Amino acid sequence: MRKLNPFFVIGTLGMLITSIFNILMAAIIPEIEAYNSASALYPVFLGFLLIGTAIMMKRKSQQEETED
């Protein structure tokens, strides 16, 4: 099995944990201000996810070029 890029793992886990936290906060405290602060983390983890995906795609294309 190929190793996943650390940026991809951080982005994926960050999005999961942030979304779970956001859902729990919305269920516990129905006021918008209480869980709206967690939404600021989504762009950060999305950035990690996109960087990790780009690096993995670049490595995959380089491996395919060397195999040809």
ZADO-587446 format. One record per atom (N, C-alpha, C): atom name; chain; x, y, z; residue number from 1; residue in one letter. Coordinates in steps of 0.02 Angstrom, whole numbers. Layout:
<nodes>
CA:A:X:Y:Z:NUM:a
...
</nodes>
This chain:
<nodes>
N:A:41:-59:0:1:m
CA:A:0:0:0:1:m
C:A:44:63:0:1:m
N:A:25:110:-41:2:r
CA:A:64:171:-45:2:r
C:A:49:215:16:2:r
N:A:101:253:36:3:k
CA:A:92:299:92:3:k
C:A:55:360:68:3:k
N:A:10:383:110:4:l
CA:A:-26:445:95:4:l
C:A:17:504:116:4:l
N:A:8:558:80:5:n
CA:A:44:619:96:5:n
C:A:21:646:163:5:n
N:A:67:670:206:6:p
CA:A:47:697:271:6:p
C:A:-1:756:266:6:p
N:A:7:798:215:7:f
CA:A:-39:854:206:7:f
C:A:-110:829:193:7:f
N:A:-115:776:154:8:f
CA:A:-180:747:139:8:f
C:A:-212:719:202:8:f
N:A:-173:685:243:9:v
CA:A:-199:655:305:9:v
C:A:-221:710:354:9:v
N:A:-180:763:361:10:i
CA:A:-197:818:405:10:i
C:A:-261:852:381:10:i
N:A:-266:864:317:11:g
CA:A:-326:896:290:11:g
C:A:-388:854:299:11:g
N:A:-383:790:286:12:t
CA:A:-440:745:293:12:t
C:A:-463:740:366:12:t
N:A:-416:726:410:13:l
CA:A:-434:721:481:13:l
C:A:-458:787:510:13:l
N:A:-428:841:488:14:g
CA:A:-449:907:512:14:g
C:A:-519:924:491:14:g
N:A:-536:909:428:15:m
CA:A:-604:921:404:15:m
C:A:-655:878:443:15:m
N:A:-638:815:454:16:l
CA:A:-683:770:491:16:l
C:A:-694:794:562:16:l
N:A:-640:808:597:17:i
CA:A:-645:828:667:17:i
C:A:-681:896:673:17:i
N:A:-665:942:628:18:t
CA:A:-698:1007:630:18:t
C:A:-773:1001:616:18:t
N:A:-791:960:567:19:s
CA:A:-862:953:551:19:s
C:A:-900:918:608:19:s
N:A:-869:868:639:20:i
CA:A:-901:835:696:20:i
C:A:-910:884:754:20:i
N:A:-858:923:767:21:f
CA:A:-861:973:819:21:f
C:A:-916:1025:804:21:f
N:A:-919:1045:741:22:n
CA:A:-969:1095:721:22:n
C:A:-1040:1068:729:22:n
N:A:-1051:1005:710:23:i
CA:A:-1117:974:718:23:i
C:A:-1136:967:791:23:i
N:A:-1089:945:833:24:l
CA:A:-1103:938:904:24:l
C:A:-1118:1005:937:24:l
N:A:-1081:1056:919:25:m
CA:A:-1093:1122:947:25:m
C:A:-1161:1149:924:25:m
N:A:-1181:1135:863:26:a
CA:A:-1246:1157:838:26:a
C:A:-1302:1121:875:26:a
N:A:-1291:1059:893:27:a
CA:A:-1343:1022:928:27:a
C:A:-1348:1043:1001:27:a
N:A:-1291:1059:1031:28:i
CA:A:-1291:1078:1102:28:i
C:A:-1312:1150:1112:28:i
N:A:-1282:1195:1073:29:i
CA:A:-1296:1266:1080:29:i
C:A:-1326:1291:1014:29:i
N:A:-1390:1303:1012:30:p
CA:A:-1423:1321:949:30:p
C:A:-1408:1392:925:30:p
N:A:-1371:1431:962:31:e
CA:A:-1355:1499:940:31:e
C:A:-1299:1497:887:31:e
N:A:-1305:1538:837:32:i
CA:A:-1258:1537:781:32:i
C:A:-1188:1556:804:32:i
N:A:-1181:1603:849:33:e
CA:A:-1115:1627:870:33:e
C:A:-1074:1573:905:33:e
N:A:-1107:1524:934:34:a
CA:A:-1072:1474:973:34:a
C:A:-1030:1427:929:34:a
N:A:-1055:1409:871:35:y
CA:A:-1019:1362:829:35:y
C:A:-994:1393:763:35:y
N:A:-1005:1456:754:36:n
CA:A:-983:1489:693:36:n
C:A:-907:1497:691:36:n
N:A:-875:1499:748:37:s
CA:A:-803:1507:750:37:s
C:A:-766:1446:721:37:s
N:A:-797:1388:724:38:a
CA:A:-766:1327:697:38:a
C:A:-763:1330:621:38:a
N:A:-807:1369:590:39:s
CA:A:-807:1372:517:39:s
C:A:-745:1407:489:39:s
N:A:-709:1443:531:40:a
CA:A:-647:1475:508:40:a
C:A:-593:1423:496:40:a
N:A:-599:1364:525:41:l
CA:A:-548:1313:516:41:l
C:A:-555:1275:450:41:l
N:A:-614:1276:420:42:y
CA:A:-625:1239:358:42:y
C:A:-577:1260:302:42:y
N:A:-567:1325:289:43:p
CA:A:-519:1343:235:43:p
C:A:-447:1320:249:43:p
N:A:-428:1319:312:44:v
CA:A:-360:1297:330:44:v
C:A:-351:1224:312:44:v
N:A:-398:1182:334:45:f
CA:A:-391:1111:320:45:f
C:A:-404:1095:247:45:f
N:A:-446:1134:214:46:l
CA:A:-455:1126:142:46:l
C:A:-390:1140:105:46:l
N:A:-353:1189:128:47:g
CA:A:-288:1204:98:47:g
C:A:-241:1145:105:47:g
N:A:-238:1116:165:48:f
CA:A:-196:1056:175:48:f
C:A:-218:1000:129:48:f
N:A:-283:990:123:49:l
CA:A:-310:937:81:49:l
C:A:-291:947:8:49:l
N:A:-297:1008:-16:50:l
CA:A:-281:1023:-86:50:l
C:A:-206:1016:-100:50:l
N:A:-164:1039:-53:51:i
CA:A:-92:1033:-62:51:i
C:A:-72:959:-64:51:i
N:A:-99:920:-18:52:g
CA:A:-84:848:-16:52:g
C:A:-107:813:-80:52:g
N:A:-166:831:-104:53:t
CA:A:-191:800:-166:53:t
C:A:-147:818:-225:53:t
N:A:-127:882:-229:54:a
CA:A:-84:903:-284:54:a
C:A:-17:867:-284:54:a
N:A:12:859:-225:55:i
CA:A:76:824:-220:55:i
C:A:69:751:-240:55:i
N:A:15:718:-218:56:m
CA:A:5:648:-236:56:m
C:A:-7:640:-311:56:m
N:A:-44:686:-341:57:m
CA:A:-56:683:-413:57:m
C:A:9:694:-452:57:m
N:A:50:740:-428:58:k
CA:A:114:753:-461:58:k
C:A:159:692:-457:58:k
N:A:163:660:-400:59:r
CA:A:203:599:-393:59:r
C:A:177:543:-437:59:r
N:A:111:537:-441:60:k
CA:A:82:484:-483:60:k
C:A:99:495:-557:60:k
N:A:95:557:-579:61:s
CA:A:111:571:-649:61:s
C:A:185:560:-663:61:s
N:A:228:576:-615:62:q
CA:A:300:564:-624:62:q
C:A:315:489:-627:62:q
N:A:280:449:-586:63:q
CA:A:290:377:-587:63:q
C:A:266:347:-653:63:q
N:A:211:373:-680:64:e
CA:A:186:347:-744:64:e
C:A:234:365:-801:64:e
N:A:265:423:-797:65:e
CA:A:314:442:-849:65:e
C:A:376:398:-847:65:e
N:A:398:380:-787:66:t
CA:A:458:339:-782:66:t
C:A:444:266:-802:66:t
N:A:381:244:-796:67:e
CA:A:365:175:-815:67:e
C:A:361:167:-890:67:e
N:A:344:221:-926:68:d
CA:A:337:217:-999:68:d
C:A:402:209:-1035:68:d
</nodes>
